[in-house]
């Protein structure tokens, strides 16, 4: 972890890429905190500009529509209500007010959220409240509603519940940092009373990292897959030498360590993180524990891709990445062997390779502290992704059996559907805007709340696309947002697709449907824009290839009446669910 002085120096570091603006408002001193956030952002490759509103400026800045904060035009606003200031307010209250302190303060915070959303489209970052050691009745304070610790814990709980209902608010867990660093490291009474700082200089890099972790997740920089070694990583021992009864899992020797580790990985899989295996072994032997060992937590059904052979792991990881069709920077590689870790780092610099402690008992705590899997959304649908990738592997194998890609696509019996945004899909749609990087023409990120607003706004036509074939249902794979720019013209604000369906004809199917929709609404022209990023070069010529006319750099348009529908093997999904005969649509 970098020191605060190093983060200060990094504030002046030049970083390429689109600028992101963060306004920090606090009821405590935030100057050094703001520097730590900006410095950490720059070191992380984010072109982050931070506006520090100054001491005790939350209410002044939030409630004034002409405030410096709103003039800054932030993409994000962080509202830091410090526990130490809350404590001073709490002690000044009478008994009756103390009994409702948590509810009253939550109402104050929610009012600030409403004002921010009224005056700007900025996303809100909301820290929770770290605990302090005021226990006027000792440990019995946890039972008495008029004590500060009772109200503080209640406030944190109510705050979590409220944030869960606000799609535009993102949590920052400062209490976790204090738990890990210890109160004596996280907080300095001297700094607080002399400078009104609520975080010590030693802990500033930790809170800076926490903020940048959340910003990176919102911007789509997230980990999507864990690539796992097997021997001495998922179990103790070597399956090829020790046999099924000799590997350590469950109650045998250090088996509990590996069991607990597997349970954590299983949870990641349930939260949508893909699990892949990359092992130097005979595949049949490597799969044996998953199939036959009664104390294994992970099973083959939990593994999206299983690669076991005697080739070097860097080569096999590249194959895994190619099949998953995600960026290499989205992978985390876990291996107990320092040689293998170093090899993969050397061959694939983009991949994340944690330097696991020598003792496996320390792995889980080490990985959890590293916070490798920060996310900005959760839909509950992620648990199905493993099955989708397993199915995709079967599709890949089937592709090899055909003489031409056209024959293969024809054999799939694909059906698609374009539907207007609907409430049950808002979370998934927002998640796709935050996660999709490669097939994303403008790479605009939206929160669930923003998706809800767009769906209800008459100036927008917003749709999602689904795809299915004989192997299964891909689910929601495309998002299209069209904005009215005149009585006769639409603008493609957002067009993105999951990489899982590229080269299936889905892009042609989507565009055909969009032109039909535009025509049915009386529009004569569709304009579009391509905003280049480091990850979306694959679509830089998409509009040109689809028949759009280039009007200026990265800007295109097509006349609705002059558009010629593109060939695709995807047929419209029947409303009654009955299969239609397959044939190439024109």
C-alpha positions in Angstrom: 0.0 0.0 0.0 1.3 3.4 -0.9 1.9 6.0 1.8 0.0 9.3 1.9 3.0 11.3 0.8 3.2 9.1 -2.3 -0.5 9.6 -3.0 0.0 13.3 -2.7 2.7 13.3 -5.3 0.6 11.1 -7.6 -2.2 13.8 -7.6 -0.1 15.6 -10.4 0.4 12.4 -12.4 -0.8 12.7 -15.9 -3.3 10.0 -16.9 -4.9 9.4 -20.3 -8.5 8.6 -20.8 -11.9 10.3 -20.1 -11.9 12.5 -17.0 -14.0 11.4 -14.1 -15.1 14.1 -11.6 -15.7 13.4 -7.9 -16.9 16.0 -5.4 -16.2 15.3 -1.7 -18.4 16.8 0.9 -17.9 16.2 4.6 -18.9 17.5 8.0 -15.2 17.0 9.0 -11.9 18.0 7.4 -11.6 16.3 4.1 -8.6 18.0 2.4 -6.1 15.2 3.0 -8.7 12.6 2.3 -9.5 14.2 -1.1 -5.8 14.1 -2.0 -5.5 10.5 -1.0 -8.5 9.6 -3.3 -7.2 11.5 -6.3 -3.7 10.2 -5.9 -4.9 6.6 -5.6 -7.1 7.1 -8.6 -4.2 8.4 -10.7 -2.0 5.6 -9.7 -4.8 3.1 -10.6 -4.9 4.6 -14.1 -8.0 6.6 -13.6 -8.1 10.2 -14.9 -9.8 11.4 -11.7 -10.3 15.0 -10.8 -11.4 15.7 -7.2 -13.2 18.7 -5.9 -12.9 19.2 -2.1 -15.8 21.3 -0.8 -14.0 22.2 2.5 -14.9 21.7 6.2 -18.5 21.2 7.2 -20.0 22.0 3.8 -22.5 19.2 3.2 -25.7 21.0 3.7 -24.5 24.3 2.2 -23.4 22.6 -1.0 -26.2 20.2 -1.4 -29.1 22.5 -0.9 -27.8 25.4 -3.0 -28.5 24.7 -6.7 -25.8 27.3 -7.6 -23.1 25.8 -5.3 -19.5 25.1 -6.3 -20.3 21.4 -6.1 -22.9 21.5 -8.8 -20.9 24.0 -10.9 -18.1 21.4 -10.8 -20.4 19.1 -12.8 -19.4 15.9 -10.9 -19.9 12.4 -12.0 -19.9 11.3 -8.4 -20.6 13.0 -5.0 -19.3 11.6 -1.8 -21.2 12.6 1.4 -19.1 11.9 4.5 -21.0 12.3 7.8 -18.3 11.5 10.3 -19.1 9.4 13.5 -17.2 11.8 15.7 -19.3 14.7 14.7 -22.5 12.6 15.1 -21.3 11.8 18.7 -21.0 15.5 19.5 -24.5 16.1 18.2 -25.9 13.1 20.1 -24.5 14.2 23.4 -26.1 17.6 23.1 -29.6 16.1 22.8 -32.2 15.3 25.4 -33.3 11.8 26.2 -36.4 11.8 23.9 -34.4 12.9 20.9 -31.7 10.3 21.7 -34.2 7.5 21.4 -35.0 8.5 17.8 -31.5 9.6 16.8 -31.0 6.9 14.2 -34.2 7.4 12.4 -33.9 11.2 12.5 -30.3 11.2 11.2 -31.2 8.7 8.4 -34.0 11.1 7.4 -31.3 13.9 7.2 -29.1 11.8 4.9 -31.9 10.7 2.7 -33.0 14.4 2.3 -29.4 15.1 1.1 -29.7 12.3 -1.4 -32.9 13.7 -2.8 -31.4 17.2 -3.2 -28.4 15.7 -5.0 -30.7 13.8 -7.4 -32.8 16.9 -7.9 -29.8 19.1 -8.9 -27.5 16.7 -10.7 -27.2 13.2 -12.3 -24.1 12.4 -10.2 -23.9 9.0 -8.5 -23.7 9.2 -4.7 -21.0 7.5 -2.6 -22.1 7.0 1.0 -19.7 5.9 3.7 -21.1 4.1 6.7 -20.3 5.0 10.3 -17.3 3.6 12.1 -17.8 2.7 15.7 -16.3 4.5 18.7 -15.8 3.3 22.2 -18.6 5.2 24.0 -20.3 2.6 26.2 -21.6 4.6 29.1 -23.2 1.4 30.5 -20.4 -0.9 29.6 -21.4 -3.9 27.5 -25.0 -3.4 28.7 -25.1 -0.4 26.4 -26.1 -2.8 23.6 -29.4 -3.2 25.2 -30.3 0.4 26.0 -31.8 2.4 23.2 -30.7 5.8 24.5 -27.0 5.0 24.3 -24.9 6.2 21.4 -23.5 2.8 20.5 -27.1 1.4 20.3 -28.2 4.2 18.0 -25.1 4.1 15.9 -25.4 0.4 15.2 -29.1 1.0 14.4 -28.2 3.8 12.1 -25.7 1.7 10.2 -28.4 -1.0 9.8 -31.1 1.5 8.6 -28.6 3.1 6.3 -27.8 -0.3 4.6 -31.6 -1.0 4.2 -32.1 2.5 2.7 -29.2 2.2 0.3 -30.6 -1.1 -1.0 -33.7 0.8 -2.2 -31.7 3.6 -3.8 -30.1 2.4 -7.1 -28.1 5.7 -7.4 -26.4 5.3 -4.0 -23.2 3.2 -3.5 -21.9 2.1 -0.1 -18.4 2.7 1.2 -17.5 0.4 4.1 -15.2 2.5 6.3 -16.1 0.4 9.3 -14.5 -2.6 7.6 -11.3 -0.7 7.2 -11.3 0.3 10.9 -11.9 -3.3 11.8 -8.9 -4.5 9.8 -6.6 -1.6 10.8 -7.7 -1.3 14.4 -9.2 1.9 15.9 -5.8 3.0 17.2 -4.4 3.1 13.7 -7.5 4.3 11.9 -8.2 7.3 14.2 -6.1 9.9 15.9 -7.7 12.0 18.6 -4.9 14.5 18.3 -5.6 15.0 14.6 -9.3 15.2 15.2 -9.2 17.9 18.0 -6.5 19.9 16.3 -7.5 19.6 12.6 -11.0 17.9 12.7 -9.6 15.0 10.7 -11.4 11.7 11.5 -9.0 9.4 9.7 -5.3 9.2 10.6 -2.6 9.8 8.1 -1.7 6.1 8.2 -5.2 5.0 7.2 -5.8 7.6 4.5 -4.4 5.3 1.8 -6.9 2.6 2.8 -9.9 4.8 2.6 -8.6 6.3 -0.7 -8.4 2.8 -2.1 -11.9 2.0 -0.9 -13.3 4.9 -2.8 -11.4 4.2 -6.0 -12.4 0.5 -5.8 -16.0 1.5 -6.0 -15.4 4.1 -8.7 -13.6 1.5 -10.8 -16.4 -1.0 -10.3 -19.0 1.5 -11.5 -16.8 2.3 -14.5 -16.8 -1.4 -15.4 -13.4 -2.4 -14.2 -14.3 -5.5 -12.4 -13.1 -9.0 -11.9 -15.3 -11.6 -13.6 -13.4 -14.9 -13.3 -11.2 -16.8 -10.9 -8.8 -19.3 -12.6 -7.8 -22.0 -10.1 -5.0 -24.4 -9.7 -6.0 -27.7 -8.0 -3.2 -29.6 -6.1 -2.3 -27.8 -2.9 -4.7 -25.0 -3.9 -8.2 -26.5 -3.8 -7.1 -29.4 -1.6 -4.0 -30.4 0.2 -1.7 -32.8 -1.5 -1.4 -34.1 -5.1 -4.3 -36.1 -6.4 -2.1 -38.0 -8.9 0.2 -39.2 -6.1 -1.9 -39.3 -3.0 -5.1 -40.6 -4.5 -8.6 -39.8 -3.6 -8.3 -40.9 0.0 -5.0 -39.1 0.6 -5.8 -35.5 -0.4 -6.6 -33.1 2.5 -10.2 -31.9 2.4 -12.8 -31.8 5.1 -11.5 -33.3 8.4 -8.2 -34.8 7.2 -5.1 -32.8 8.4 -5.4 -29.2 7.0 -8.6 -30.1 5.2 -10.7 -27.6 7.0 -8.6 -24.8 5.5 -9.4 -25.9 1.9 -13.0 -26.6 2.7 -13.5 -23.1 4.0 -11.6 -21.7 1.0 -13.9 -23.7 -1.4 -17.0 -22.4 0.4 -15.8 -18.8 -0.2 -15.2 -19.6 -3.9 -18.7 -21.2 -4.1 -20.2 -18.0 -2.8 -18.3 -16.0 -5.4 -19.8 -18.3 -8.1 -23.3 -17.7 -6.6 -22.7 -13.9 -6.9 -21.8 -14.2 -10.5 -18.0 -14.7 -10.5 -17.0 -17.4 -13.0 -14.7 -20.3 -11.8 -12.3 -21.9 -14.2 -9.7 -24.7 -13.6 -6.2 -24.5 -15.0 -4.2 -27.6 -13.8 -1.2 -29.5 -15.0 -2.6 -32.9 -14.8 -4.5 -35.7 -16.6 -8.0 -34.4 -17.0 -9.6 -37.7 -15.8 -7.5 -37.7 -12.7 -8.0 -34.0 -12.0 -11.8 -34.3 -12.2 -11.9 -37.3 -9.8 -12.2 -35.3 -6.5 -15.1 -33.2 -8.0 -16.9 -36.3 -9.0 -16.2 -38.8 -6.2 -14.9 -37.1 -3.0 -17.8 -36.7 -0.6 -16.3 -33.7 1.2 -15.6 -31.5 -1.8 -17.7 -28.3 -1.7 -17.1 -27.4 -5.3 -18.4 -29.8 -8.0 -17.9 -29.9 -11.8 -21.2 -28.1 -12.1 -19.6 -25.0 -10.4 -16.8 -24.9 -12.9 -17.3 -22.9 -16.1 -14.2 -24.2 -17.9 -12.1 -27.1 -16.9 -8.6 -27.2 -18.5 -6.2 -29.9 -17.3 -3.2 -30.9 -19.4 0.6 -30.7 -19.4 0.9 -27.4 -21.3 2.2 -24.3 -19.5 -0.5 -22.4 -17.6 0.0 -19.1 -19.4 -1.0 -20.8 -22.6 -4.0 -22.5 -21.0 -5.2 -19.3 -19.4 -5.1 -17.6 -22.8 -7.4 -20.3 -24.1 -9.8 -19.9 -21.1 -9.9 -16.1 -21.7 -10.6 -16.6 -25.4 -13.5 -19.0 -24.7 -15.0 -16.7 -22.0 -14.4 -13.7 -24.3 -13.6 -11.3 -21.5 -10.7 -9.0 -21.0 -7.6 -10.6 -19.4 -7.6 -7.9 -16.8 -10.9 -9.4 -15.6 -9.2 -12.6 -14.5 -7.7 -13.5 -11.1 -5.3 -16.4 -11.1 -4.8 -18.4 -7.8 -2.0 -20.9 -7.5 0.0 -22.0 -4.5 3.2 -22.4 -6.5 5.4 -19.2 -6.7 7.0 -20.5 -10.0 3.6 -20.7 -11.7 2.5 -17.4 -10.4 5.6 -15.7 -11.7 5.4 -17.4 -15.0 1.8 -16.2 -15.5 2.7 -12.6 -14.4 5.6 -12.6 -16.9 3.6 -14.0 -19.8 0.3 -12.1 -19.1 1.0 -8.8 -17.4 -2.7 -7.8 -17.5 -3.9 -10.6 -15.3 -4.2 -10.2 -11.5 -2.0 -12.8 -9.6 -2.2 -12.4 -5.8 1.0 -13.3 -4.0 -0.7 -15.9 -1.7 0.9 -16.4 1.8 2.9 -19.5 2.3 0.4 -20.9 4.8 -3.0 -21.7 3.2 -4.7 -20.9 6.5 -3.9 -17.2 5.7 -5.2 -17.2 2.1 -8.9 -16.4 2.7 -8.2 -13.4 5.0 -5.5 -12.2 2.6 -7.9 -12.3 -0.4 -10.8 -10.8 1.4 -8.6 -7.8 2.5 -7.5 -7.4 -1.1 -11.1 -6.8 -2.1 -10.5 -8.2 -5.6 -14.2 -8.6 -6.4 -15.7 -5.1 -5.8 -18.9 -4.7 -7.8 -21.4 -2.0 -8.4 -24.5 -4.1 -8.9 -26.1 -7.5 -8.2 -29.1 -8.9 -9.9 -29.3 -12.4 -8.5 -29.0 -13.8 -12.0 -25.3 -14.3 -11.9 -25.5 -17.8 -10.5 -26.8 -19.0 -14.0 -23.7 -17.7 -15.8 -21.6 -20.9 -15.1 -24.2 -23.0 -16.8 -24.3 -20.5 -19.7 -20.5 -20.8 -20.2 -20.6 -24.6 -19.9 -23.3 -24.5 -22.6 -21.1 -22.1 -24.7 -18.3 -24.6 -24.6 -20.6 -27.2 -26.0 -21.6 -24.8 -28.8 -17.9 -24.3 -29.5 -17.4 -28.0 -29.8 -20.4 -28.3 -32.1 -19.0 -25.5 -34.4 -16.0 -27.7 -35.2 -18.3 -30.3 -36.8 -19.6 -28.1 -39.6 -18.0 -27.2 -42.9 -19.0 -23.5 -42.7 -20.0 -21.0 -40.1 -23.3 -20.4 -42.0 -24.3 -24.0 -41.8 -23.5 -24.0 -38.1 -25.5 -20.9 -37.3 -28.4 -22.3 -39.3 -28.3 -25.5 -37.2 -28.6 -23.6 -33.9 -32.3 -22.7 -34.4 -31.8 -19.2 -32.9 -34.7 -17.1 -31.8 -34.5 -13.5 -30.5 -36.8 -10.8 -29.1 -36.6 -7.1 -28.7 -38.7 -5.8 -25.8 -39.2 -2.4 -24.1 -37.5 -1.9 -20.7 -39.5 -3.3 -17.9 -39.1 -3.0 -14.1 -38.1 -6.6 -13.5 -35.2 -6.1 -15.9 -33.9 -2.7 -14.7 -31.2 -4.1 -12.4 -29.8 -6.5 -15.1 -29.9 -3.7 -17.7 -28.0 -1.3 -15.5 -25.5 -4.1 -14.7 -24.8 -4.7 -18.4 -24.2 -1.0 -19.0 -21.6 -1.1 -16.2 -19.9 -4.3 -17.2 -19.9 -4.3 -21.0 -16.8 -2.9 -22.6 -16.0 -4.6 -25.9 -19.3 -4.3 -27.9 -20.3 -1.0 -26.5 -20.4 1.9 -29.0 -20.4 4.8 -26.5 -19.6 3.1 -23.1 -22.1 5.1 -21.1 -22.7 3.7 -17.6 -26.1 3.9 -16.1 -27.4 3.2 -12.6 -30.6 1.3 -11.9 -32.3 4.5 -11.0 -31.2 6.2 -14.2 -32.5 3.2 -16.2 -35.9 3.6 -14.4 -36.0 7.3 -15.4 -35.1 6.5 -19.0 -37.8 3.8 -19.2 -40.4 6.4 -18.2 -39.1 9.3 -20.3 -41.1 9.9 -23.5 -38.0 11.3 -25.2 -36.5 7.8 -25.1 -37.2 4.5 -26.8 -35.4 1.9 -24.7 -35.2 -1.8 -25.4 -33.4 -5.0 -24.4 -32.7 -8.0 -26.5 -32.8 -11.7 -25.7 -31.4 -14.7 -27.6 -32.0 -18.5 -27.3 -31.0 -21.5 -29.3 -31.2 -25.3 -29.2 -28.6 -25.5 -26.4 -30.4 -23.0 -24.1 -31.3 -19.4 -23.3 -28.7 -16.7 -23.3 -31.1 -14.4 -21.5 -30.8 -10.6 -21.8 -27.8 -10.0 -24.0 -28.3 -6.5 -25.5 -29.3 -3.0 -24.5 -30.4 -0.3 -26.9 -31.4 3.2 -25.8 -32.7 5.6 -28.5 -33.1 9.3 -27.8 -35.4 11.6 -29.8 -33.4 14.5 -31.1 -36.1 15.9 -33.4 -39.6 15.0 -34.7 -38.0 12.9 -37.4 -34.7 11.7 -36.0 -33.4 9.3 -33.3 -30.0 9.1 -31.8 -28.5 5.8 -30.6 -27.5 6.8 -27.1 -26.5 3.3 -26.1 -26.0 0.1 -28.0 -24.2 -2.7 -26.2 -24.1 -6.5 -26.4 -22.8 -9.3 -24.3 -19.6 -10.8 -25.8 -21.1 -14.2 -25.4 -23.3 -13.7 -28.5 -20.9 -12.0 -30.9 -20.7 -13.4 -34.4 -24.0 -15.1 -34.0 -25.9 -12.5 -36.1 -27.3 -10.7 -33.1 -26.0 -7.3 -34.1 -27.7 -7.6 -37.5 -30.9 -8.8 -35.8 -30.9 -5.9 -33.3 -30.3 -3.3 -36.0 -33.0 -4.7 -38.3 -35.5 -4.5 -35.4 -34.4 -1.0 -34.4 -35.0 0.3 -37.9 -38.4 -1.3 -37.9 -39.3 0.3 -34.6 -38.1 3.7 -35.8 -40.2 3.4 -38.9 -43.3 2.4 -36.9 -42.9 5.5 -34.8 -42.7 7.8 -37.8 -38.9 8.6 -37.7 -37.0 9.2 -40.9 -33.4 9.1 -39.7 -31.2 7.4 -37.1 -27.9 9.0 -36.1 -25.2 7.3 -34.1 -21.8 7.9 -32.5 -18.8 5.7 -31.8 -16.7 6.8 -28.8 -13.4 5.0 -28.8 -12.0 3.4 -25.7 -9.1 1.1 -25.0 -11.5 -1.9 -25.1 -14.1 -1.3 -27.8 -12.0 -1.2 -31.0 -13.8 -4.3 -32.3 -16.9 -2.1 -33.0 -15.1 0.9 -34.5 -16.3 0.1 -38.0 -19.7 -1.4 -37.0 -21.9 1.5 -38.3 -20.0 1.7 -41.5 -20.3 -2.0 -42.1 -24.0 -1.9 -41.2 -24.7 0.6 -44.0 -24.6 3.9 -42.1 -23.1 7.0 -43.8 -20.2 8.8 -42.0 -21.1 12.4 -41.4 -18.0 13.4 -39.4 -15.4 11.8 -37.2 -17.0 8.9 -35.4 -20.5 10.2 -36.3 -22.9 8.3 -38.6 -26.5 8.3 -39.8 -28.9 6.1 -41.8 -32.1 6.9 -43.5 -34.9 4.6 -42.4 -36.5 4.2 -45.8 -33.1 3.5 -47.4 -32.0 0.9 -45.0 -31.6 -2.6 -46.3 -32.1 -5.3 -43.7 -29.1 -7.4 -42.9 -29.2 -11.2 -43.3 -29.3 -13.2 -40.0 -30.3 -16.7 -39.0 -32.1 -15.4 -35.9 -35.8 -15.5 -36.1 -38.4 -13.6 -34.1 -39.3 -15.5 -30.9 -43.0 -16.5 -31.2 -45.4 -14.8 -28.8 -47.1 -18.1 -28.0 -43.8 -19.9 -27.4 -44.3 -22.3 -30.3 -41.3 -22.9 -32.6 -41.4 -21.5 -36.0 -39.6 -23.0 -39.0 -36.0 -21.8 -39.3 -34.9 -19.9 -42.3 -32.6 -17.0 -43.2 -34.4 -13.7 -42.7 -33.8 -11.0 -45.3 
